[in-house]
């Protein structure tokens, strides 16, 4: 079922919660650019440092993490993001722990996010050729558990209130890479911004260039046809304020 809520009606800060550097741009780069263009503050929280994002056994993981942090900052500048935070969890080691949720809830409260966007943790199998990375699935559950009941409930991490942070109710959650989309976002005008941001993740392009140049374009075109536009991104959108 299509989401009847017009994008223009959404306001307030938005926080992306993703597993790896470049996940947000792939899943929601055009949508982030739409929100920035509409005047929203869009923030990004990356839960791992991406230090296993290479097939080269000789590449130093510490150096790769530094490279990917720099690339993420450069991509964020292209998109016009208000802030970027990358945690020190190793790529592949992401777990939905109380300690991690504390850090995520803290960030939701710090940026006063009314929208949280991430990946659909229930999407495991994609046709017969791919199943979802465990970090992607975990990031989605962490985002959901932190948005509700975490951030809006004063009894979750009450030490934040003692530091001057208030509880923060999240109005809506957008989940990309989903098998059950209910909202299609027109990103025709911001498609090139998405691609320009992705291009900043140069360490990933050598091994993933076919994905960036063919699959993403085809997927965006197919999504766009559903609403009569050239390019679109699809989400499972949850209205928590209703």
C-alpha positions in Angstrom: 0.0 0.0 0.0 1.4 3.4 -0.9 2.2 5.9 1.8 -0.3 8.8 1.5 1.8 11.2 3.6 3.4 13.9 1.3 7.1 14.4 2.0 6.6 18.1 2.3 4.7 17.6 5.5 7.7 16.0 7.3 10.0 18.3 9.3 12.5 18.1 12.1 15.8 16.5 12.4 16.5 13.0 10.8 19.1 10.5 11.9 20.4 7.7 9.8 21.6 4.6 11.7 23.5 2.2 9.4 26.0 -0.6 9.8 28.8 0.4 7.4 30.2 3.5 5.6 28.4 3.8 2.3 25.2 1.9 3.4 23.3 5.1 3.9 24.2 6.5 0.5 23.3 3.2 -1.3 19.9 2.8 0.5 18.8 6.4 1.0 21.2 8.9 -0.6 18.6 10.5 -2.8 16.1 10.8 0.0 18.8 12.3 2.3 19.5 14.9 -0.3 15.8 15.6 -0.7 15.5 16.2 3.0 18.5 18.5 3.1 17.2 20.5 0.1 13.9 20.8 2.0 15.8 22.4 5.0 15.9 19.4 7.3 19.0 18.7 9.4 20.1 15.2 8.4 22.6 13.3 10.6 24.4 10.0 10.1 25.5 7.4 12.7 27.6 4.6 11.3 27.8 1.7 13.8 31.0 0.0 12.6 34.2 1.4 11.2 34.1 -0.7 8.0 37.5 -2.2 8.6 36.8 -5.5 6.8 35.4 -3.9 3.7 38.0 -5.3 1.3 39.0 -8.6 -0.3 42.7 -7.6 -0.2 44.4 -9.7 2.5 47.4 -7.4 2.6 45.4 -4.3 3.4 45.8 -3.1 7.0 42.5 -2.9 8.7 43.3 0.1 10.8 44.3 2.0 7.7 41.2 0.9 5.9 39.1 2.2 8.8 40.8 5.6 8.5 40.3 5.6 4.8 36.6 4.8 5.1 36.1 7.5 7.8 37.6 10.1 5.4 35.4 8.9 2.6 32.3 9.0 4.8 33.1 12.7 5.7 33.6 13.5 2.0 30.3 11.9 1.0 28.5 13.6 3.8 29.8 17.0 2.6 28.4 16.2 -0.9 25.0 15.4 0.7 25.1 18.4 3.0 24.7 16.3 6.2 24.6 18.2 9.5 26.8 15.7 11.3 28.5 12.3 11.0 29.5 9.9 13.8 31.3 6.6 13.3 31.5 4.2 16.2 34.6 2.0 16.9 32.9 -1.4 16.5 34.7 -3.7 14.0 33.0 -4.6 10.8 31.2 -7.9 11.2 31.1 -7.7 15.0 27.9 -5.7 15.4 25.6 -7.0 18.1 22.4 -5.6 19.5 23.6 -4.9 23.1 22.4 -2.6 25.8 25.7 -0.8 25.5 25.3 -0.1 21.8 21.6 0.9 22.3 22.7 3.4 24.9 25.0 5.1 22.4 22.4 5.1 19.7 19.6 6.4 22.0 22.0 9.1 23.2 22.5 10.2 19.6 18.8 10.3 18.9 18.3 12.5 21.9 21.3 14.7 21.1 20.2 15.6 17.6 16.4 15.6 18.6 15.6 13.2 15.7 11.9 13.1 14.7 12.8 10.7 11.9 15.0 7.6 12.1 16.1 5.8 8.9 17.9 2.5 8.6 17.7 -0.9 6.9 14.8 -3.4 7.2 16.1 -6.1 9.6 13.4 -8.6 8.4 14.8 -8.6 4.9 17.1 -11.6 4.8 16.8 -13.1 1.4 16.9 -11.1 -1.9 15.7 -13.4 -4.7 18.1 -16.3 -5.2 21.4 -14.5 -5.3 22.0 -12.7 -2.0 21.2 -12.8 1.6 21.6 -9.8 3.9 24.8 -9.1 5.8 24.3 -9.8 9.6 25.5 -6.2 10.3 22.8 -4.8 8.1 20.1 -6.8 9.9 21.5 -6.0 13.3 21.7 -2.2 12.5 18.0 -2.3 11.6 17.0 -3.9 14.9 19.3 -1.5 16.9 17.7 1.4 15.1 14.1 0.1 15.9 14.8 -0.7 19.5 16.5 2.6 20.1 13.7 4.6 18.4 11.0 2.7 20.4 10.8 2.2 23.2 14.3 3.5 24.0 14.6 7.2 23.1 11.1 8.4 24.2 11.0 6.6 27.5 12.8 8.3 30.5 13.4 5.0 32.2 15.8 3.9 29.4 19.2 5.4 30.1 18.0 7.9 32.7 21.6 9.1 33.1 21.1 11.0 29.9 18.5 13.2 31.6 20.9 13.9 34.3 23.3 15.2 31.7 20.7 17.6 30.4 19.3 15.5 27.5 15.6 15.2 27.2 13.6 12.2 25.9 12.9 12.3 22.2 9.9 10.8 20.6 10.5 9.5 17.1 7.6 10.2 14.8 8.5 8.0 11.8 11.0 5.3 10.8 12.1 4.6 7.3 13.7 1.2 6.5 15.5 0.7 3.2 16.6 -2.5 1.4 13.2 -3.9 2.2 11.1 -6.6 0.6 7.9 -5.0 1.8 8.0 -1.3 0.7 5.0 0.9 1.4 6.6 4.3 0.4 8.3 5.3 -2.9 10.4 8.5 -2.7 11.0 10.4 -5.9 14.8 11.0 -6.1 15.0 12.0 -9.8 16.2 15.5 -8.9 18.8 14.3 -6.4 20.0 11.1 -8.1 23.2 12.7 -9.3 23.9 13.9 -5.7 23.5 10.3 -4.5 25.9 9.1 -7.1 28.4 11.8 -6.4 28.3 11.0 -2.7 28.8 7.3 -3.4 31.8 8.1 -5.6 33.6 9.4 -2.6 33.7 5.9 -1.2 36.5 5.2 -3.6 37.9 2.2 -1.6 34.7 0.3 -2.4 34.3 1.2 -6.1 36.9 -1.2 -7.5 35.1 -4.3 -6.2 31.6 -2.9 -6.4 31.6 -0.8 -9.6 29.1 -3.1 -11.4 26.7 -2.8 -8.5 26.9 1.0 -8.5 26.7 1.4 -12.3 24.0 -1.2 -13.1 22.0 -2.6 -10.2 21.4 0.7 -8.4 20.3 2.4 -11.6 18.0 -0.4 -12.6 16.5 -0.7 -9.2 15.8 3.1 -9.0 14.3 3.0 -12.5 11.9 0.1 -11.6 10.9 1.9 -8.4 10.3 5.1 -10.3 7.9 3.4 -12.7 5.6 2.7 -9.8 5.0 6.4 -9.3 5.6 7.7 -12.7 9.0 9.3 -12.2 12.5 8.5 -13.5 14.3 7.5 -10.3 13.0 6.5 -6.9 14.1 4.9 -3.6 11.7 2.5 -1.7 11.2 2.2 2.0 9.1 0.4 4.6 7.8 3.5 6.4 6.4 3.3 9.9 4.3 6.1 11.4 4.9 6.0 15.2 3.1 9.2 15.8 -0.3 7.9 14.6 
